[in-house]
Amino acid sequence: MAPKLSIKSSDLSLLSVPAFWPMAMAAAMIEQGTELYAKNLKFVEEEIKIHDELRPTLATPNTVRLDLRTMLLRDYGKPSGIPTLVDAPYAGHTAMIADYHKGQSLIETLLANGIDHVALTDWKPATDDMKDFEIDNYLAEVVVAIDDLGGRVNLVGLCQGGWVAAMVAARFPSKVNSLVLAGAPIDTDAGNGLIKLMAHESPMSFYEELVSLGGGLMKGKFMLQGWKNMHPEQHYIQDHVDLYEHIDDPAYLAKEETFESWYENPIDLPGRWYLQVMSQLFKENRLAKGTFVGLGRRLNLKDITCPVYLLAGQSDDITPKEQVFNAEKYLGTPKDKIEKRLVPGGHIGLFMGSRTLKEAWPAIARWIIVLEAAPS
């Protein structure tokens, strides 16, 4: 429905004279046209800002503890007890997913709920000289980070960081005091998630061609288009409509800019690493089957015996709950030491959603603290 024309009080005198009615209408239309032009210009400027100018930033004060080839290890809080290491996903976006926004940050939530010392793997974009890096390169630097933190941590794996965390826990069980797997694809054959369908329906030659187009890297811009194509009506139509309708709402714009500064800035991945992940983990499910070789040894999830917390999203179509909860079948952890929680919402909401941060993660923090206090 078109907006109604408004007549200013200063024009009311014109309306008493029929001959001036067209002039009053024209004046109102000019004013409305000017307002529409201004709104359209503001919309275009905001679109440019969102897609070309914003960059991801971490919300909580921190220091860089280590500057490694693949990551910056960031330190939060103060040394106390066993550190909690959050392994952010290395899947095309930055670690901002774990430290998103003041008042809406997983790192902030852990600190506010009694965990004094938190560290974060802030993965670096792959450069041309990293194109042949493998999963082992990343496992090795997580181990370096753990050793620098004292040699034993409470390990929290988010999304793709979950299978990395599980690999480290299986390869070096004594280094992991407790393990949290949130939205982590451990049994990639389970459920009917979009990544599973994509991995099984597309031949490896498709992914090899993408890496070739990227000069040996899996380009973040390729992945971003793939993610958007999973929900095209949302990303290519509805997002723009919503932005236009809220262009004069500062609170909406602030929220949108925060999210898009993360989402619209993907990072490149090493081509060899990416092809290894697609073939060995998502096509062949080697981690769950016990046939994946990490840092020189075949990894068996039965070697993980520490307490484990499994967190999944009810409507997660990236990592379905079955891929997370099926881990229980493969772990060596006693059943009474495994906690499982299913929360409302989708994938990203597990790490950034206000409701999950308020209702689920404080309980996970308390679970970690209790385990720290318990005699080993």
Residue pairs with C-beta under 8 A, 6 or more apart in sequence:
3 32
5 25
5 28
5 29
5 32
6 28
6 31
6 32
7 15
7 24
7 28
8 28
8 31
11 24
11 27
11 28
14 20
14 21
14 23
14 24
15 21
15 24
39 244
39 247
39 248
42 247
42 248
43 243
43 244
43 247
46 243
46 247
46 253
47 240
47 243
49 257
50 243
50 256
50 257
50 260
50 264
51 260
51 264
54 257
54 260
54 261
54 264
54 265
55 261
55 265
56 93
56 94
56 96
56 261
56 262
56 265
57 96
57 261
58 74
58 95
58 96
58 99
58 107
58 120
58 122
59 96
59 99
59 100
59 101
59 102
59 104
59 105
59 107
59 108
60 76
60 99
60 102
60 105
60 107
60 108
60 111
61 76
62 74
62 75
62 76
62 99
62 120
63 74
63 75
64 72
64 73
64 74
64 75
65 73
65 74
65 75
65 119
65 148
65 149
66 72
66 73
66 144
66 145
66 148
67 73
68 141
68 144
68 145
69 124
69 130
69 137
69 141
70 123
70 124
70 130
70 133
70 137
70 138
70 141
71 121
71 122
71 123
71 124
71 141
71 145
72 122
72 124
73 119
73 120
73 121
73 122
73 145
73 148
74 95
74 119
74 120
74 122
75 117
75 118
75 119
76 107
76 111
76 117
76 118
76 119
76 120
77 111
77 115
77 116
77 117
77 118
78 116
78 117
79 116
79 117
80 116
80 117
81 116
81 117
81 372
82 150
82 152
82 153
82 154
82 177
82 372
83 117
83 118
83 119
83 149
83 150
83 153
83 154
84 110
84 115
84 117
84 118
84 119
84 153
84 154
84 155
84 156
84 368
85 118
85 119
85 120
85 121
85 145
85 146
85 149
85 153
85 154
85 155
85 156
86 98
86 106
86 107
86 110
86 118
86 119
86 120
86 121
86 156
86 158
86 161
87 121
87 142
87 155
87 156
87 157
87 158
87 161
87 162
87 164
87 165
88 94
88 95
88 97
88 98
88 120
88 121
88 122
88 123
88 158
88 161
89 97
89 158
89 159
89 160
89 161
89 162
90 121
90 123
90 138
90 160
90 161
90 164
90 269
91 159
91 160
91 223
91 269
92 218
92 220
92 223
92 224
92 227
92 266
92 267
92 269
93 220
93 262
93 263
93 265
93 266
93 267
94 122
94 123
94 262
94 265
94 267
95 120
95 121
95 122
95 123
96 261
96 262
97 158
97 159
97 262
97 348
97 351
97 352
98 105
98 106
98 107
98 120
98 158
98 351
99 105
99 106
99 107
99 108
99 120
100 106
100 258
100 262
100 351
100 352
101 258
102 108
104 352
104 354
104 357
105 357
106 158
106 351
106 352
106 357
106 361
107 118
107 120
109 357
109 361
109 362
109 365
110 118
110 361
110 365
111 118
112 362
113 361
113 362
113 365
113 366
114 365
114 366
114 369
115 154
115 365
115 368
115 369
119 145
119 149
119 153
121 142
121 145
121 161
123 267
124 267
125 220
125 267
125 268
126 133
126 217
126 218
126 267
126 268
126 269
126 270
126 273
127 268
128 215
128 216
128 217
130 217
130 270
131 215
131 216
131 217
131 270
131 271
131 272
132 216
132 270
132 271
132 272
133 270
133 272
133 273
134 270
134 272
134 273
134 276
135 164
135 167
135 273
135 276
135 277
135 294
136 294
136 295
137 270
137 273
138 164
138 273
139 164
139 167
139 168
139 171
139 294
139 295
140 295
142 164
142 165
142 168
143 168
143 172
143 175
143 295
146 152
146 153
146 155
146 168
146 172
146 175
147 175
151 175
152 174
152 175
152 176
152 177
153 175
153 176
153 177
154 176
154 177
154 178
154 179
154 180
154 368
154 371
154 372
155 165
155 168
155 169
155 176
155 177
155 178
155 179
155 180
156 165
156 179
156 180
156 182
157 163
157 164
157 165
157 166
157 179
157 180
157 181
157 182
157 184
158 182
158 183
158 184
158 350
158 351
159 182
159 183
159 184
159 185
159 318
159 319
159 347
159 350
159 351
160 184
160 185
160 277
161 184
162 181
162 182
162 183
162 184
162 185
162 186
162 324
163 184
163 185
163 186
163 281
163 287
165 176
165 179
165 181
165 184
166 179
166 181
166 184
166 186
166 287
166 301
166 304
166 327
167 287
167 292
167 294
167 299
168 175
168 176
169 175
169 176
169 179
169 303
169 304
169 306
170 294
170 299
170 300
170 301
170 303
170 304
171 294
171 295
171 297
171 299
171 303
173 303
173 304
173 305
173 306
176 304
176 306
177 306
177 371
177 372
178 306
178 307
178 308
178 309
178 367
178 368
178 371
179 304
179 306
179 307
179 308
179 309
180 308
180 309
180 311
180 364
180 368
181 308
181 309
181 310
181 311
181 324
181 327
182 311
182 312
182 324
182 350
182 351
183 311
183 312
183 313
183 316
183 318
183 319
183 324
183 347
183 350
183 351
184 319
184 323
184 324
184 327
185 193
185 195
185 281
185 282
185 319
185 323
185 324
186 287
186 288
186 301
186 323
186 324
186 326
186 327
186 330
187 285
187 288
187 322
187 323
187 326
187 327
187 329
187 330
188 195
188 196
188 199
188 281
188 282
188 285
188 287
188 288
188 323
189 196
189 285
189 288
190 320
190 322
190 323
190 326
191 320
191 321
191 322
191 323
192 320
193 316
193 317
193 318
193 319
193 320
193 323
194 230
194 317
194 318
195 282
195 318
195 319
196 282
196 320
196 323
198 226
199 278
199 282
199 283
200 283
204 275
204 278
204 279
204 283
207 218
207 274
207 275
207 278
208 275
210 218
210 219
210 222
211 217
211 218
211 271
211 274
211 275
213 219
213 222
214 222
214 268
214 271
216 270
216 271
216 272
217 268
217 269
217 270
217 271
218 268
218 269
218 270
218 271
218 274
219 268
220 265
220 266
220 267
220 268
220 269
221 266
223 266
223 269
224 263
224 264
224 266
228 235
228 236
230 317
243 256
246 252
246 253
246 256
247 253
280 286
280 292
281 287
281 292
284 291
286 292
287 299
287 301
288 301
288 326
288 327
288 330
290 298
290 299
290 300
290 301
290 302
290 330
291 298
292 298
292 299
293 299
301 327
301 330
301 331
301 332
302 330
302 331
302 332
303 332
304 331
304 332
304 333
305 331
305 332
305 333
305 334
306 333
306 337
307 333
307 337
307 338
307 339
307 367
307 371
308 327
308 331
308 333
308 337
308 338
308 339
309 338
309 339
309 340
309 341
309 364
309 367
310 324
310 325
310 327
310 328
310 338
310 339
310 340
310 341
311 324
311 341
311 343
311 350
311 360
311 364
312 319
312 320
312 321
312 324
312 325
312 340
312 341
312 342
312 343
312 350
313 319
313 321
313 342
313 343
313 344
313 345
313 346
313 347
313 349
313 350
314 321
314 342
314 343
314 344
314 345
315 344
315 345
315 346
316 345
316 346
316 347
316 350
317 346
317 347
318 346
318 347
319 347
321 342
325 340
325 342
328 335
328 338
328 340
331 338
339 367
341 360
341 363
343 349
343 350
343 355
343 356
343 359
343 360
344 355
345 353
345 355
345 356
349 355
349 356
350 356
